[in-house]
Amino acid sequence: MAGVECLGINYGQVGDNLPPPDKVLELLTSLKISKVRIYDTNPQILATFANSKTELIVTIENEMLTQLMDPQQAVQWVATHIKPYFPAARITGIAVGNEIFTGNDTALMANLVPAMISIHGALAQLGLGSYVHVSTPTSLAVLEESFPPSAGSFKSQVATYISQFLQFLSSTKAPFWINAYPYFAYKDNPDKISLDYALLNPMSYMVDPSTRLNYDNMLYAQVDAVIFAMARLGFDGIEVRVSETGWPSKGDLDEIGATAQNAAIYNRNLLRRQLANEGTPLRPNMRLEVYLFALFNEDMKPGPTSERNYGLYQPDGTMAYNVGLSALLSSSSTSSASISLSSSATKVLFFQFHPKDFVSIK
């Protein structure tokens, strides 16, 4: 069978015990995952993935943005980091920085779009403009309101920067990438938010009072909130893709819900929905592209225990938990029936949510 067309995975490298890129490529090939995002332009990875069928999104580190505002520096960067590997390495996107709009560095926010324009121009100058799109992943903390989805709006303090960014995306036909984590919303409000709703279990749903659209999971509601927020600024035709989503299999005592069982359920449900090529309630006919976070547990990531435990796999290649990806190997069908789901309830529940419940920060 073909791989899951709209499912990618984030291949982070913040660990001292990770397998070499050739072993990673073998693993991804066995799983039939053909879309991968990395957080740099590691030449070893780009060379190893050359002539594979894997599509790659690469990343320009935040600290490079000021330098790459200079068009000549941008041309030099693309000539060094992209062109030598293309088209053997199927680089389809460049992430310019990561979660810049939700940081505290307003100078970096101001530099983002000029850097993106320079990179886009450099790609065009070197004959790659029609093959590689340019965007930046954004945390959902950029939203002022996210519930109900039809109330979605951006924070006023970043609205000017966001408008410039959306203008760039609109003119270049590039997607808006969001890092969306229902886990964080649940962890912060476990008494208010249904675990099933956060885990993508289709057992409960909420109805948007303005649109009357039914949402049976938080991830789709988060995505649609971003679409409504863009429309409020006059941009309603931009595709939204999920650059990161996942669930930790382990956490500290105060990290409620961070268990292997919940991680398996979340990612299994995500996989089931990707196999069905689902869209969100607002855009049901547009398949939602999602990049799962992450391929490996990364032992050198700072922060709480959960940060080091988002991986589907341990660095030695064993599964952190069984998410059901093996079904891709044995099944010749892309039917959701090929994924075995464990659910303890089928009843439909109704929940009341606080407007801030949908915002997740990572």
PyMOL commands that set and color helices and strands:
alter all, ss='L'
color gray80, all
select helices_A, chain A and resi 21-31+43-49+62-68+71-81+83-85+100-102+106-125+140-142+149-151+156-172+182-188+195-198+218-232+260-275+305-308+327-330+336-338+355-358
alter helices_A, ss='H'
color red, helices_A
select strands_A, chain A and resi 7-10+35-37+55-60+90-96+133-135+137-139+143-145+153-154+176-179+206-207+214-215+240-245+290-292
alter strands_A, ss='S'
color yellow, strands_A
deselect
rebuild
show_as cartoon
